[in-house]
Amino acid sequence: MYNNALSAAIGPGAGPGGLRLWLNLGLLALILCGAALRGYGAAEIGADVRRLWRGASIGVGAGLALATLPVTFFAAAPGFAGGPIENEGITSMSGAALAFHLGVRMPLSTALFEELAFRGALFAAVRRMAGVTVAGWWTAGVFSLWHVVITSMTVAESGVVDAAWAVALGVAVSLTGLFVGGLVFAWLRWRLGSVYPAAALHWSIVAAMTPSGRTCPGGPAVVFPPKGCGRMTALVERRFA
């Protein structure tokens, strides 16, 4: 699968020169062109711009509310992990790079790209053939499998667990969470008639967990650093990439 192969090749980040962004945008263009050639209109793939602002507002509001749970988890992580959880790939970014990551790469290369691909074109295609229910379950399953490699890397590198069985369990739990998240996104897509609520929710959860602070002198920044230093961010960001 494309995302797993890409993640294995360049890692979970943006890649050299923002490669992931450009590849994802190119693939999205091909997906949308293919959908148009097969007779799918903007409304059928959930991309009717008349639903944009209402959908985005709902998604952002829900995302800010839901982000409280993972933020609480990472706040408590040092208590059971023996120290803060590092995500140097994000915390070492400059302010401008972080702004680009949150303002351009995340919404375009991840949130909007995945929602238009999964809950847009794929959902519409499966719904034509087998109905809404099958479309929801099918797209959630593919969405989970899409993240196998990037999730495995995230869990293995997190430092929360070390034993192979614990890493495997962490990956399984994470993929199950992604499957459930895919069902929620599919329900939003069906209930509200567009991909915009899910895309905004997808993006805003990550954005809410990435406030800026200062970089710790003498070492990498960490998710929840000692008082007075560090840019706080969430390792969970990679799960949504």
C-alpha positions as CSV (number, residue, x, y, z in Angstrom):
1,M,0.0,0.0,0.0
2,Y,1.3,3.5,-0.9
3,N,1.5,5.1,2.5
4,N,3.1,2.0,4.1
5,A,5.7,1.8,1.3
6,L,6.4,5.6,1.5
7,S,6.7,5.5,5.3
8,A,9.1,2.6,5.1
9,A,11.2,4.5,2.6
10,I,11.4,8.0,4.1
11,G,10.2,7.4,7.7
12,P,7.1,8.9,9.4
13,G,8.1,12.5,8.7
14,A,7.7,14.9,5.7
15,G,10.7,13.4,3.9
16,P,13.4,15.4,2.0
17,G,12.2,18.6,0.5
18,G,8.7,18.0,1.9
19,L,8.4,14.9,-0.4
20,R,5.4,13.4,1.3
21,L,3.3,16.6,0.8
22,W,4.0,16.7,-2.9
23,L,3.4,13.0,-3.5
24,N,0.2,13.1,-1.5
25,L,-1.1,16.1,-3.4
26,G,-0.2,14.5,-6.7
27,L,-2.0,11.3,-5.7
28,L,-5.0,13.3,-4.6
29,A,-5.2,15.0,-7.9
30,L,-5.2,11.6,-9.7
31,I,-7.9,10.3,-7.3
32,L,-10.2,13.3,-7.9
33,C,-9.6,13.2,-11.7
34,G,-10.4,9.5,-11.7
35,A,-13.6,10.1,-9.7
36,A,-14.7,12.9,-12.0
37,L,-14.1,10.6,-15.1
38,R,-16.3,8.0,-13.5
39,G,-19.1,10.5,-13.0
40,Y,-18.7,11.4,-9.4
41,G,-19.8,14.9,-8.7
42,A,-18.5,17.2,-5.9
43,A,-21.5,16.5,-3.7
44,E,-21.3,12.7,-4.1
45,I,-17.7,12.7,-2.9
46,G,-18.5,15.1,-0.1
47,A,-16.6,18.0,-1.5
48,D,-19.4,20.5,-2.1
49,V,-17.9,23.9,-1.1
50,R,-21.3,25.2,0.1
51,R,-20.9,22.9,3.1
52,L,-17.3,24.0,3.8
53,W,-17.6,26.6,6.6
54,R,-20.3,24.8,8.6
55,G,-18.5,21.5,8.3
56,A,-15.2,23.0,9.3
57,S,-16.6,24.8,12.3
58,I,-18.2,21.6,13.6
59,G,-15.0,19.6,13.1
60,V,-12.8,22.2,14.8
61,G,-15.1,22.4,17.8
62,A,-15.2,18.6,18.2
63,G,-11.5,18.3,17.7
64,L,-10.6,20.8,20.5
65,A,-13.0,18.9,22.8
66,L,-11.6,15.5,22.0
67,A,-8.0,16.6,22.2
68,T,-8.3,16.9,26.0
69,L,-8.1,13.1,26.5
70,P,-4.8,12.4,24.6
71,V,-3.3,15.6,26.1
72,T,-4.1,14.3,29.6
73,F,-2.6,10.9,28.7
74,F,0.7,12.5,27.6
75,A,0.7,14.7,30.7
76,A,0.5,11.5,32.8
77,A,3.0,9.5,30.7
78,P,6.1,10.4,32.7
79,G,4.5,8.7,35.7
80,F,4.5,5.3,34.1
81,A,7.1,5.7,31.4
82,G,9.9,6.8,33.7
83,G,10.3,10.1,31.8
84,P,8.8,12.4,29.2
85,I,8.0,11.0,25.7
86,E,10.2,12.4,23.1
87,N,9.2,13.5,19.6
88,E,12.3,15.2,18.4
89,G,11.2,15.3,14.8
90,I,8.5,17.8,15.8
91,T,10.0,19.5,18.8
92,S,13.2,20.4,17.0
93,M,11.4,22.5,14.4
94,S,11.8,26.2,14.2
95,G,8.7,28.4,14.7
96,A,8.4,28.9,11.0
97,A,8.7,25.2,10.2
98,L,6.2,24.3,12.9
99,A,3.7,26.9,11.5
100,F,4.2,25.4,8.0
101,H,3.7,21.9,9.4
102,L,0.4,22.8,11.2
103,G,-0.9,25.3,8.7
104,V,0.0,23.6,5.4
105,R,1.3,20.1,5.6
106,M,-1.1,18.8,8.2
107,P,-4.3,20.2,6.7
108,L,-3.4,19.5,3.0
109,S,-1.1,16.4,3.1
110,T,-2.9,14.6,5.9
111,A,-6.3,15.7,6.9
112,L,-7.9,16.9,3.7
113,F,-5.9,14.4,1.6
114,E,-7.0,11.4,3.6
115,E,-10.6,12.6,4.0
116,L,-11.1,13.2,0.3
117,A,-9.4,9.9,-0.5
118,F,-11.1,7.7,2.1
119,R,-14.4,9.3,3.1
120,G,-14.6,11.1,-0.3
121,A,-13.8,9.0,-3.3
122,L,-13.5,5.6,-1.7
123,F,-16.7,6.0,0.4
124,A,-18.6,7.2,-2.6
125,A,-17.4,4.2,-4.8
126,V,-18.3,1.6,-2.2
127,R,-21.6,3.2,-1.3
128,R,-22.6,3.0,-5.0
129,M,-21.9,-0.7,-5.0
130,A,-22.9,-1.9,-1.5
131,G,-24.5,0.9,0.5
132,V,-23.6,3.3,3.3
133,T,-23.0,0.7,6.0
134,V,-20.5,-1.3,4.0
135,A,-18.8,1.9,2.8
136,G,-18.3,3.0,6.4
137,W,-16.8,-0.3,7.6
138,W,-14.7,-0.8,4.4
139,T,-13.2,2.7,4.5
140,A,-12.4,2.4,8.2
141,G,-10.6,-0.9,7.6
142,V,-8.5,0.5,4.7
143,F,-7.8,3.7,6.8
144,S,-6.4,1.5,9.6
145,L,-4.3,-0.6,7.3
146,W,-3.0,2.6,5.6
147,H,-1.2,3.4,8.9
148,V,0.4,0.1,9.8
149,V,4.0,1.1,9.1
150,I,3.8,4.6,10.5
151,T,2.1,3.4,13.6
152,S,4.6,0.6,14.1
153,M,7.5,3.1,13.9
154,T,5.7,5.5,16.3
155,V,5.1,2.8,19.0
156,A,8.6,1.4,18.6
157,E,10.3,4.8,18.9
158,S,8.1,6.2,21.6
159,G,10.1,4.7,24.5
160,V,6.9,4.0,26.4
161,V,7.3,0.2,26.0
162,D,10.4,-1.9,25.1
163,A,9.3,-5.6,25.1
164,A,8.4,-6.9,21.7
165,W,5.0,-8.2,22.9
166,A,4.3,-4.8,24.4
167,V,5.2,-3.0,21.1
168,A,3.0,-5.4,19.2
169,L,0.1,-4.8,21.6
170,G,0.6,-1.1,21.3
171,V,0.5,-1.3,17.5
172,A,-2.7,-3.5,17.7
173,V,-4.4,-1.1,20.1
174,S,-3.4,1.9,18.0
175,L,-4.7,0.4,14.7
176,T,-7.9,-0.5,16.5
177,G,-8.2,3.1,17.5
178,L,-7.6,4.2,14.0
179,F,-10.3,1.8,12.8
180,V,-12.8,3.3,15.3
181,G,-11.7,6.7,14.3
182,G,-12.3,5.8,10.7
183,L,-15.9,4.7,11.6
184,V,-16.5,8.1,13.3
185,F,-15.1,10.0,10.3
186,A,-17.3,7.9,8.0
187,W,-20.4,8.6,10.2
188,L,-19.6,12.4,10.1
189,R,-19.2,12.1,6.3
190,W,-22.6,10.4,5.9
191,R,-24.5,12.4,8.6
192,L,-23.3,15.9,7.6
193,G,-23.0,15.3,3.9
194,S,-19.4,16.3,3.4
195,V,-15.8,15.4,4.2
196,Y,-15.1,18.9,5.8
197,P,-16.2,18.1,9.4
198,A,-14.0,15.0,9.5
199,A,-11.0,16.9,7.8
200,A,-11.3,19.7,10.3
201,L,-11.6,17.3,13.2
202,H,-8.6,15.3,11.9
203,W,-6.5,18.4,11.8
204,S,-7.7,20.2,14.9
205,I,-6.9,17.3,17.3
206,V,-3.3,17.5,16.2
207,A,-3.2,21.3,16.3
208,A,-4.7,21.4,19.7
209,M,-1.9,19.2,21.1
210,T,1.0,21.2,19.6
211,P,1.3,24.5,21.6
212,S,4.6,26.3,21.4
213,G,7.1,26.8,24.2
214,R,10.8,27.1,24.4
215,T,13.5,24.6,23.6
216,C,15.4,23.0,26.5
217,P,19.1,24.0,26.5
218,G,21.5,21.1,26.2
219,G,19.2,18.5,24.8
220,P,16.2,17.8,22.6
221,A,12.8,19.2,23.4
222,V,10.3,16.7,24.8
223,V,6.5,16.3,24.9
224,F,6.1,17.4,28.5
225,P,9.5,18.9,29.5
226,P,10.6,20.3,32.9
227,K,9.1,23.6,33.9
228,G,10.5,26.5,31.9
229,C,11.7,24.7,28.8
230,G,10.6,22.8,25.8
231,R,8.1,23.0,23.1
232,M,5.2,20.8,24.1
233,T,3.9,18.6,21.3
234,A,2.3,15.2,21.1
235,L,3.8,12.0,19.7
236,V,0.3,11.0,18.8
237,E,0.7,13.5,15.9
238,R,2.3,10.8,13.9
239,R,-0.7,8.5,14.3
240,F,-2.7,11.0,12.2
241,A,0.0,11.4,9.5
